[in-house]
Structures are given as C-alpha cells and as structure tokens.
C-alpha cells in the first residue's frame, strides 16, 4: 500500500460535494481522501475522476463550511474501508457506518474495502434452505432461500416500508441454526420520520438485538447515498463469512439509490443512457446484488431482499428492468389489491422465486408444501380468468364450477394473501388448505389422491 500524502494549495473549485484539485501526486480512482478546512474538521471523500492535470474528489460530508483557502487534502493510498468487528448487532449507524445510537464505536478487528471482494465462481454454492419471513404470499407461494437475491417491486404510496419492517422483525430460520440468524436493515434516502419509525419499531419488537441498522437520510448527500449499501453489505459479509451467521439484508429503497447514481453521474458530466441513468447502472447494481450468496467451506450465508419503487408503476422502467436481469425472481405489490384493502397487497401471479425449489419440500419446509403452492397458484390463475369472463357475461351466466372459482379467488385474497399479523409457515399452509376446500376434487389436478384424502376429505367425498 502506498504511504499517505498531504496536498496543500491545490484546490481549484468546490461545487456542492465535488472538489477539483490540481494533480500533483500519483493517485488512482476510488482512493479515499480526507479533506480538512480551516475549521480543522476532517471530511471523508474519494477520488471519482482524474486526468494528467486535475483530479476530482467527491466529499461525503457537508461542504458548506469549507473554503478553498487553507484547504488540505490527505490521500490515504487505499480505497474506502469500513472497520468491522464484534458488536455490530444491536446498533444503529448512519449511511457511512458511524454509530448514531449514542453507543461507543464498534471494536474493530478488520478494515474491509466497502466495494467488497469478488466471490470466485468456483467457490459459490447453490442457494439452499428456507427463510421464513412471516408473510404468507412469500413463504407459501414464492419462498425466499438462503443465499438468494429476491427483490420486491413496489409503487409510490404502497406499503413497502411497512412490509420491510415486518419482514426484518419476523424473519427467521426453521431449524437449529436459528440462533445464528441476523438481519442488516438498510434505509436509503428515507425521511427523518420514516427513519425514526424504522428504529422505534425494531427496538420495541426486540428485533434490534439481532439487527445492524444503517440509515441514510433524504437530507444526506447523493454521494453518501451511493455508499450506504456498500457499507451495510461490508458489515453483512463480516457477519456471514467471518462470524458464520445467516444474514438477511433488507434494503429500501433502491430507487433512491439509482436516483442518486443518476444525479452524481450528471454532476460528473457523463453521457446519460436510458431515461438519464448512467450506462453503467446495470454493472453498478450487479456489484451490490452479487455480494449475496453461499461460499464453499464457509458456514454463513448472505441473502438479499432489496425493495424498490417502480416510477409510474412501470415494471419496464430501467430500475426494475435491470434489477430483474440480475436477481432471481421478484415479489410484486399491486395497487388494485391495496385499494381493496388487502394487506400486504402482493400480486401472486406476476411474482416469482426462481430458487423456491431449492428451499421447500421434504427436508426443508414440509413434504406437501410445493404441491400446495402449485395448486393454489393454478387455481388463483383460473379464478382471475373467470373474473374476466364474468365481467362480460355476468356471474349468473357462468357454470357452477366457474362460480366456485370466483368464490375461491375472493377467499384466497381475503384469507391467504391478507394477514393481520405475521404467520408461521404452518399457519400459512393451513390457510391454503382451507380455501382449497371450496373447489371440486376434479379441479385439484396438482395434488395427489393421498394429499386430497389427508387435507381435503370433503373434496374426496365427491364434490365433483
């Protein structure tokens, strides 16, 4: 590592968080710096652009008190790092990893680069085993698997913040490793009110004891917002791969992150791509999401549940579109379900967990879980088709079996998707079996005769 260097009298201009300097030293991109003004306060930053004559420093803290006169810049000769160690859990940090809960600094045992280190593909293992979130539409129908990255697509005004807190509070493992489970909760670009709600909810539920919380406020700079998930994921990697914990990272809202990326890119005068976002947004998002996974020979796992709001409810917008290419499925919130009072308003049909088969069934959840999920999905899809037909010919013009599917669709949304409180998987499965009793046996083509006889004896007695 190159030794530290200090530069004086090289400042050219200061525009917002961007400080332009004459290049008098040999430095590289993304190296960390400390910028100190006449007030004697050191502010962290990093090099974001350079050429033969000049370099551009992005200051991560407020620059209102900085003046060019007397400004000193110290180059640390290394990328931005985060000091990690025991004591991360139960703490609340700001967007760049500084404690804001009034507690002492974390005892540092290692300094890790916040951009992480690439996981060797040969060291990766397939995500496996089940994480219970307490949300029936996820646990029963689109299960989350350890090591997976499963985003939640929401829209403006939908209750994704409330859902994020509910998942962070209730997520757990089903078997003996449950004591090694931990959560890293990341609020990106949230208001002071929402940040305080996040913190208070986690404290009152007792979930904060197994949670490290990182809160980036809407009033913080865009440059700091880009770094928040990187600091949080660095802490998560330490908890997972050093301490051997099974870590779930809940990040909300990734749309705020992408907006900050666009703003910073524009300030660097970079050529924009789709809708003004930088052309490298795909690789930038991948550098975050691909930090999830399981590693051969390491006991811990890192699972990600990033949450984003789709601008204009447009699932083809660049943010959800690119996210979908990187991740392994999506959970979609529906505005119509929300208007009808269903909570959480998760749309099952467009939702998908591509790794669900790696974490459900015998040895993971329950031997009959996959068959039940497939039958519910098929029956609900049929119910939605019948709803379209009923809007044309009227419910009275439908045959008896179609009227049963209409009733099933309403009951499925009311009794299975909607839930007043968190459910264990056993409760979710019981709710699923209960609504299937409304359908005739001949329509239960995804279930075996033994399953019908065990759970649906009424159907087995001739409701054809």
Secondary structure, 3 states (H helix, E strand, C coil): CCCCEEEECCEEEEECCEEEEECCCCCCCCEEEEEECCCCCEEEEEEEEECCCEEEEEECCCCCCCCCCCCEEEEEEEECEEEECCCCCCEEEECCCCECCCCCCCCCCEEEECCCCCCCHHHEECCCCEEECCCHHHHCCCCEECCCECEEEECCCCCHHHHHHHHHHHCEECCHHHHHEEEEEEEEEECHHHHHHHHHHHHHHCHHHHEEEEEEECCCCHHHHHHHHHHHHHHHHHHHHHCCCEEEEEEECHHHHHHHHHHHHHHCCCCECHHHCECCHHHHHHHHHCCCEEECCCCCEEEEEEEEECHHHCCCCHHHHHHHHHCCEEEEECHHHHHCCCCCCEEEEEEEECCHHHCCCCCCCCCCHHHHHHHHHHHHHHHHHHHHHHHHHCHHHCCHHHHHHHHHHHHHHHHHHCCCCCCCHHHHHHHHHHHHCCCCHHHCCCCCHHHHHHHCHHHHCCCC
